[in-house]
Amino acid sequence: MSASSAELSSSAHSEIAATEAGNSAYDWYVVGVLFTVSVLGYIDRVILSFLVEPIKAELELSDAQLGAVIGLAFAALYVMGGILLGRLLDKGHRVLILTACVVVWSIATGATGFATGFAFLFIARMLVGVGEAGLNPAAIGIISNRFSEANIQKPIGIFTMGLYVGGGLAMLLGGQLLSFFEGVGDYSLPFLGAAEPWRLVFVILAFPGLILAGLMLFTVRDAQKSSTNSPGETAQARSAIGGMEFAKKNAVLIALLSVAVVCWSMNNYGLLNWYPAMLMRTYEMSPLLVANTYGPAFLIAGIGGCIAVSPVLNVLRKRNPEKAVYWLCVVSMATLSVTTFFGPLVTGVPAAVVMAFVNLFISAMSVTSVFVLLVAVVPQHLRGLYTGLYLALVNLTGGAFGSVFVGLFTDYIFGEQGLNYAISMIALLFGPIAAFLMYRASRIAVKAE
């Protein structure tokens, strides 16, 4: 690292509650619980993408409206919640706040099954978003207090796997539940009467979260120390002023990173949110076949991509220790732009499934890489705030509008059956820019706050 980066790393390292040598079985238990919470959160989030077609048919929605529900609705309160919760999480009570968030998003997931139209569906997904806003800032903060910066990529990689395990289980469980309810007979829900199978899937998914919230509240302890018990920390370092000072000193770096992750997120969210529907439309795969092929791809390739970050980063560190984390992001973002462009254009179901594995592997690497970069760049006492800001940024842009742009491309340019072209177009427009700006950011040294 540069001298300033080394100072920052040393300062952050001195503030964490446990070193690599001191990590206990309980530390890894905490990672396991947070991983499970992440899995559940992403099941509740991704299941909507799998159920797009039956929801579209019953509620008579356009692709642009579906894109708004998948992306914009979730991001609307996720953004505000992420920033506010990020600041609160830096001050304390992370386990309690995260428990409350799990309860909120679980109830909102169940409420999605009662949607009667676009407005109801939009509001329900907004509440899922505000609930999940606390997940990543809380978890990253809790984990980084228990593991050294040199060893942080492994627990963060495990936690990040929750996205792909949850997404894979959303497809597999969603497909099985949908098939089961379609075959058993008619069901009814309060206030609605007869209910389509997709509604029952949402209702059932509300219950595991409530159980997990109780487990987390009573068994997880946070190693975070409050400012009153940490005389080495000044009030200024524990406030938003510290975050502003860090931003001023690193304005160019933060600007480059911000635009890079925005462009990357446009590509990544367009891929993740629309690929299942694309397989059903372009390749005429049944929902059950998508569940049994794309679900394992999400699960296996996603886990593989998260695990791959650690050995790849170690190789890059041997070549260029100062810039290894940046180059990890550059390589993963550039590769994702290529595979996302060509993946939806291949011919035949087998090739489409193979490309799903490739895309999800690279996507998982890129997601984990950005979290590792955030930990490397931001001081320990500001990570909750900056994680919240990062998540707000990507969800307000790529998360909110990546899906909408794909829907607009199909509604007004390519047609409903041209969903594959819409996904490829997003990759072509945004992917190369993300990789180039990340490369430019790698040439700037971090200035300690």
Disulfide bonds with the S-S distance in Angstrom:
none
